[in-house]
Amino acid sequence: MQRDAPEIADRGQYPDAETPWEHEAWREEALEWVERGLAAHGLRETGQRKVRLRPWSVLVRVPVEGREAVWFKANPPASAFEAGLTEALARWVPAYVLKPLAVDARRGWTLLPDGGALFRNVLDSTRGTADPRVWEEPLRQYAGVQSVLVPYAEKIELLGVPSARTTALPEIFDRVVDGNTALAPTDLKALRELRPRLAEWCAELAGAGIADTLDHSDLHDGQLFAPEPGRFTFFDWGDAAVTHPFCSFLVPARAARERFGPEVLPRLRDVYLEQWEGDGRTKAELRRAVSLAWRLGAIGRACSWGRLFPGASDGVGAAGDTEGARWLLELLTEPPL
């Protein structure tokens, strides 16, 4: 490994957030681990690294000789499960995820191959001419992945993925609301008054007869690859939880609405729900369930803003609470479906 290889560091909107990359001993250990991972596959680093530092991850693009670059990712303790989950998903649903080159589940480190074209870049390249139906196939395939993973829900939890079972969401809501320092008194009052209705929504959703499974929780257009027409690869599982699958619909639906307008939502909803038809469920029942889950999915998004590096949280904890509060307040808004 070229210890003195030039680097380009991207700190985004968090120039002062501390990550482990700032510590020389940690950085040296990580780069040695990457070197061993590359060597195990007959690969060698060459060229300039690109380092992306965020309060919730360290991501390093490592150019290698004779092929596309590989990617090193380090997660904070609260999302360190992503390494082991990525390795497990490569066994359970190999056609839809990246197969890691190396994994250290204890430290939350992963070495990944390049995934090809990012879906967001594909959409941007056709801006103004993209077919609004472009989100249909990735949602159809993602729902299929969730369905396949239903029998693995307990094993996924054993990997450290947070358990946010549908019936437990009211208690998780209580904990997140009570721990958020950014909620104004009026907002806090409104959320606490909402709690009885929220418990009813959870009970109704749990009674819909669809088992809890893996929820990516942040499946926007920058979290999947489109390496070739009709094929999609889902990645970046650091916000994941085991909960009602329909909670996953919130983020991609919002991304599609932002790009194409609200008229795309009914069709995308029905495409996503195709995987869950049968067993006597009616379309009306499924649509009601996804409307409930749209609202409840905001709880998972609020939770994810607590998964930061310990040092980074000192500087951006307030920003995380602000984002978490914003998502919690979405619970007060009627779903658009």
C-alpha positions as CSV (number, residue, x, y, z in Angstrom):
1,M,0.0,0.0,0.0
2,Q,1.3,3.4,-0.9
3,R,1.3,5.1,2.5
4,D,2.4,8.4,0.9
5,A,0.0,8.2,-2.0
6,P,-1.6,11.6,-2.7
7,E,-5.2,11.9,-1.5
8,I,-8.2,14.1,-2.3
9,A,-10.4,14.6,0.8
10,D,-14.0,15.5,0.6
11,R,-15.6,16.6,3.9
12,G,-18.9,17.9,2.4
13,Q,-20.8,20.1,4.8
14,Y,-18.9,18.9,7.9
15,P,-15.4,20.3,7.6
16,D,-14.8,20.1,11.4
17,A,-16.4,16.8,12.1
18,E,-13.8,14.3,13.5
19,T,-13.6,10.9,12.1
20,P,-11.1,8.1,12.7
21,W,-9.3,9.0,9.5
22,E,-7.7,12.0,11.4
23,H,-5.8,9.5,13.7
24,E,-2.6,8.3,12.1
25,A,-2.5,4.9,13.9
26,W,-6.1,4.1,12.8
27,R,-5.4,5.3,9.3
28,E,-2.3,3.2,9.0
29,E,-4.0,0.1,10.3
30,A,-6.9,0.6,7.9
31,L,-4.6,1.0,4.9
32,E,-2.7,-2.1,5.9
33,W,-5.9,-4.0,6.1
34,V,-6.9,-2.7,2.6
35,E,-3.5,-3.8,1.3
36,R,-4.0,-7.3,2.6
37,G,-7.5,-7.5,1.2
38,L,-6.2,-6.4,-2.3
39,A,-3.3,-8.9,-2.2
40,A,-5.7,-11.7,-1.4
41,H,-7.3,-11.0,-4.8
42,G,-4.0,-10.4,-6.7
43,L,-4.6,-6.6,-6.7
44,R,-2.3,-3.7,-6.1
45,E,-3.1,-0.1,-5.5
46,T,-2.0,2.5,-8.0
47,G,-2.7,6.2,-8.3
48,Q,-4.5,8.8,-6.2
49,R,-7.0,7.9,-3.4
50,K,-10.2,9.9,-3.0
51,V,-11.3,10.1,0.6
52,R,-14.9,11.0,1.6
53,L,-15.3,11.9,5.2
54,R,-18.7,12.2,6.9
55,P,-19.8,12.0,10.5
56,W,-21.4,8.6,9.7
57,S,-18.7,7.0,7.5
58,V,-15.2,7.0,6.1
59,L,-15.2,6.1,2.4
60,V,-12.0,5.7,0.4
61,R,-11.8,5.1,-3.4
62,V,-8.7,3.1,-4.0
63,P,-7.5,2.9,-7.6
64,V,-6.1,-0.5,-8.5
65,E,-4.0,-1.8,-11.4
66,G,-5.8,-3.3,-14.3
67,R,-9.4,-2.9,-13.2
68,E,-12.0,-0.5,-11.7
69,A,-11.2,1.1,-8.3
70,V,-12.3,-0.6,-5.1
71,W,-13.9,1.1,-2.1
72,F,-13.0,0.9,1.6
73,K,-15.8,1.8,4.0
74,A,-15.6,2.2,7.8
75,N,-18.8,2.6,9.8
76,P,-19.2,4.1,13.3
77,P,-20.1,1.7,16.1
78,A,-23.8,2.2,15.8
79,S,-23.8,1.1,12.2
80,A,-20.8,-1.3,12.3
81,F,-23.3,-4.1,11.5
82,E,-23.2,-3.0,7.8
83,A,-20.0,-5.0,7.2
84,G,-21.4,-8.3,8.4
85,L,-24.8,-7.6,6.8
86,T,-23.1,-6.8,3.4
87,E,-21.3,-10.2,3.6
88,A,-24.5,-12.0,4.5
89,L,-26.5,-10.4,1.8
90,A,-23.9,-11.5,-0.7
91,R,-24.8,-15.1,0.2
92,W,-28.6,-14.7,0.5
93,V,-29.4,-12.4,-2.4
94,P,-26.2,-12.3,-4.5
95,A,-27.8,-11.0,-7.7
96,Y,-28.8,-7.7,-6.0
97,V,-25.9,-6.6,-3.8
98,L,-22.1,-6.2,-4.1
99,K,-19.9,-9.1,-3.0
100,P,-17.3,-7.7,-0.7
101,L,-13.6,-8.4,-1.3
102,A,-12.9,-8.3,2.4
103,V,-14.9,-7.8,5.6
104,D,-14.0,-7.1,9.2
105,A,-17.4,-7.3,11.0
106,R,-15.9,-6.5,14.4
107,R,-14.5,-3.2,13.3
108,G,-17.2,-2.4,10.8
109,W,-14.8,-2.3,7.8
110,T,-15.7,-3.4,4.3
111,L,-13.7,-3.6,1.0
112,L,-16.0,-3.5,-2.0
113,P,-15.7,-3.7,-5.8
114,D,-16.9,-0.9,-8.0
115,G,-20.6,-1.2,-8.6
116,G,-20.8,0.5,-12.0
117,A,-23.1,3.4,-12.9
118,L,-24.9,5.1,-10.0
119,F,-28.7,5.2,-10.6
120,R,-28.7,8.9,-9.8
121,N,-26.1,9.6,-12.5
122,V,-28.1,7.6,-15.0
123,L,-31.1,9.7,-14.2
124,D,-29.2,12.9,-14.4
125,S,-27.8,12.0,-17.8
126,T,-31.3,11.8,-19.2
127,R,-32.7,14.8,-17.3
128,G,-35.8,16.2,-19.0
129,T,-36.2,13.1,-21.1
130,A,-36.2,10.3,-18.5
131,D,-39.3,8.1,-18.4
132,P,-41.2,8.6,-15.1
133,R,-41.5,4.8,-15.0
134,V,-37.8,4.4,-14.5
135,W,-38.2,3.7,-10.8
136,E,-40.6,0.8,-11.3
137,E,-38.1,-2.0,-12.0
138,P,-35.7,-1.1,-9.1
139,L,-38.7,-1.0,-6.7
140,R,-40.0,-4.3,-8.1
141,Q,-36.6,-5.9,-7.6
142,Y,-36.1,-4.4,-4.1
143,A,-39.5,-5.7,-3.0
144,G,-38.4,-9.1,-4.2
145,V,-35.2,-8.9,-2.1
146,Q,-37.2,-8.0,1.0
147,S,-39.6,-10.9,0.4
148,V,-36.7,-13.4,0.1
149,L,-35.1,-12.0,3.3
150,V,-38.2,-12.5,5.5
151,P,-37.0,-16.0,6.8
152,Y,-33.7,-14.4,7.7
153,A,-35.1,-11.6,9.9
154,E,-33.8,-13.0,13.2
155,K,-30.4,-13.8,11.7
156,I,-30.2,-10.2,10.4
157,E,-30.9,-9.0,13.9
158,L,-28.1,-11.3,15.3
159,L,-25.7,-9.5,13.0
160,G,-26.4,-6.3,15.0
161,V,-28.9,-4.7,12.7
162,P,-31.4,-2.7,14.9
163,S,-34.7,-4.4,15.6
164,A,-37.5,-2.1,15.0
165,R,-40.3,-4.6,14.8
166,T,-43.7,-3.1,13.8
167,T,-45.2,-3.8,17.2
168,A,-42.2,-2.1,19.0
169,L,-42.3,1.1,17.0
170,P,-44.4,3.0,19.6
171,E,-41.6,2.4,22.3
172,I,-38.9,3.4,19.7
173,F,-40.9,6.5,19.0
174,D,-41.0,7.4,22.7
175,R,-37.2,6.9,23.0
176,V,-36.4,9.0,20.0
177,V,-38.7,11.8,20.8
178,D,-37.6,12.0,24.4
179,G,-33.9,12.0,23.4
180,N,-34.2,14.7,20.7
181,T,-33.0,18.1,21.9
182,A,-34.1,20.1,18.7
183,L,-37.9,19.7,19.1
184,A,-39.7,22.9,20.0
185,P,-42.1,22.7,23.0
186,T,-45.1,23.0,20.7
187,D,-43.8,20.2,18.4
188,L,-43.0,18.0,21.4
189,K,-46.5,18.4,22.6
190,A,-48.0,17.6,19.2
191,L,-45.9,14.5,18.9
192,R,-46.8,13.2,22.4
193,E,-50.5,13.9,21.6
194,L,-50.1,11.8,18.4
195,R,-48.8,8.8,20.3
196,P,-52.1,7.0,20.9
197,R,-52.9,7.2,17.2
198,L,-49.4,6.1,16.3
199,A,-49.9,3.0,18.5
200,E,-53.1,2.3,16.6
201,W,-51.4,2.6,13.2
202,C,-48.7,0.2,14.3
203,A,-51.3,-2.3,15.6
204,E,-53.2,-2.1,12.3
205,L,-50.1,-2.5,10.2
206,A,-48.9,-5.4,12.2
207,G,-52.3,-7.0,11.7
208,A,-52.0,-6.8,7.9
209,G,-50.3,-10.1,7.9
210,I,-47.0,-9.1,6.3
211,A,-43.9,-10.2,8.2
212,D,-41.1,-7.8,9.3
213,T,-38.0,-8.0,7.2
214,L,-35.0,-5.9,6.2
215,D,-35.6,-2.2,5.6
216,H,-32.8,-0.3,3.8
217,S,-34.4,2.9,5.3
218,D,-32.6,5.3,2.9
219,L,-33.1,3.9,-0.6
220,H,-32.8,7.0,-2.7
221,D,-31.3,7.2,-6.2
222,G,-27.8,7.5,-4.8
223,Q,-28.0,4.2,-3.0
224,L,-28.3,1.8,-5.9
225,F,-26.3,1.0,-9.0
226,A,-27.6,0.5,-12.5
227,P,-24.7,-1.4,-14.1
228,E,-26.7,-2.5,-17.1
229,P,-30.2,-2.1,-18.4
230,G,-32.7,-3.8,-16.2
231,R,-30.3,-4.8,-13.5
232,F,-29.9,-3.0,-10.1
233,T,-27.6,-3.4,-7.2
234,F,-28.5,-2.1,-3.8
235,F,-25.9,-0.9,-1.4
236,D,-25.1,1.3,1.7
237,W,-27.0,-0.5,4.4
238,G,-25.8,1.6,7.3
239,D,-29.3,2.9,8.1
240,A,-31.0,-0.5,7.9
241,A,-33.4,-2.0,10.4
242,V,-35.6,-5.0,10.7
243,T,-39.1,-3.6,10.6
244,H,-42.2,-3.6,8.4
245,P,-41.0,-3.8,4.7
246,F,-43.4,-1.1,3.5
247,C,-41.5,1.5,5.6
248,S,-38.9,1.2,2.8
249,F,-41.2,2.8,0.3
250,L,-41.0,6.3,1.9
251,V,-37.5,7.4,0.7
252,P,-37.6,6.1,-3.0
253,A,-41.1,7.5,-3.4
254,R,-40.1,10.9,-2.2
255,A,-37.0,10.8,-4.5
256,A,-39.2,9.9,-7.5
257,R,-41.8,12.5,-6.6
258,E,-39.1,15.2,-6.4
259,R,-37.8,14.3,-9.8
260,F,-41.0,13.5,-11.7
261,G,-43.8,15.0,-9.7
262,P,-46.6,13.5,-7.5
263,E,-48.4,11.9,-10.3
264,V,-45.8,9.0,-10.4
265,L,-46.7,7.9,-6.9
266,P,-49.8,5.7,-7.4
267,R,-48.2,3.6,-10.1
268,L,-44.9,3.2,-8.1
269,R,-46.9,2.2,-5.1
270,D,-48.8,-0.5,-7.0
271,V,-45.6,-1.8,-8.6
272,Y,-43.9,-2.1,-5.2
273,L,-47.0,-3.9,-3.8
274,E,-47.1,-6.5,-6.6
275,Q,-44.6,-8.6,-4.6
276,W,-46.9,-8.8,-1.6
277,E,-50.2,-9.7,-3.4
278,G,-51.8,-13.1,-2.6
279,D,-52.8,-14.8,0.6
280,G,-56.2,-13.2,0.3
281,R,-54.9,-9.6,0.6
282,T,-56.8,-7.1,-1.5
283,K,-55.2,-4.2,-3.3
284,A,-57.2,-1.8,-1.0
285,E,-55.7,-3.5,2.1
286,L,-52.2,-3.3,0.7
287,R,-52.6,0.3,-0.2
288,R,-53.9,1.1,3.2
289,A,-50.8,-0.7,4.7
290,V,-48.3,1.2,2.6
291,S,-50.0,4.5,3.6
292,L,-49.5,3.7,7.3
293,A,-45.9,2.6,6.7
294,W,-45.2,5.8,4.7
295,R,-45.9,7.7,7.9
296,L,-44.1,5.2,10.3
297,G,-41.0,5.1,8.1
298,A,-40.1,8.5,9.4
299,I,-39.2,6.9,12.8
300,G,-36.5,4.9,11.2
301,R,-35.1,7.9,9.4
302,A,-35.0,9.9,12.7
303,C,-33.2,7.0,14.4
304,S,-30.5,6.8,11.7
305,W,-29.3,10.3,12.6
306,G,-27.9,9.0,15.8
307,R,-25.5,6.6,14.1
308,L,-22.4,8.9,14.0
309,F,-18.7,8.5,15.0
310,P,-18.3,9.3,18.7
311,G,-15.9,12.1,18.0
312,A,-18.0,13.5,15.2
313,S,-21.2,13.6,17.3
314,D,-19.7,16.2,19.5
315,G,-19.6,18.7,16.6
316,V,-22.7,17.6,14.6
317,G,-25.0,16.2,17.2
318,A,-27.1,19.2,17.1
319,A,-27.4,19.0,13.3
320,G,-28.3,15.3,13.7
321,D,-31.0,16.2,16.2
322,T,-32.3,18.8,13.8
323,E,-32.6,16.3,11.0
324,G,-34.2,13.8,13.4
325,A,-36.7,16.3,14.5
326,R,-37.6,17.1,10.9
327,W,-38.3,13.5,10.2
328,L,-40.3,13.1,13.4
329,L,-42.5,16.0,12.4
330,E,-43.3,14.2,9.2
331,L,-45.5,11.9,11.4
332,L,-47.9,14.8,11.7
333,T,-48.4,15.1,7.9
334,E,-51.0,13.1,6.0
335,P,-49.3,10.7,3.5
336,P,-49.8,11.6,-0.2
337,L,-51.2,8.2,-0.9
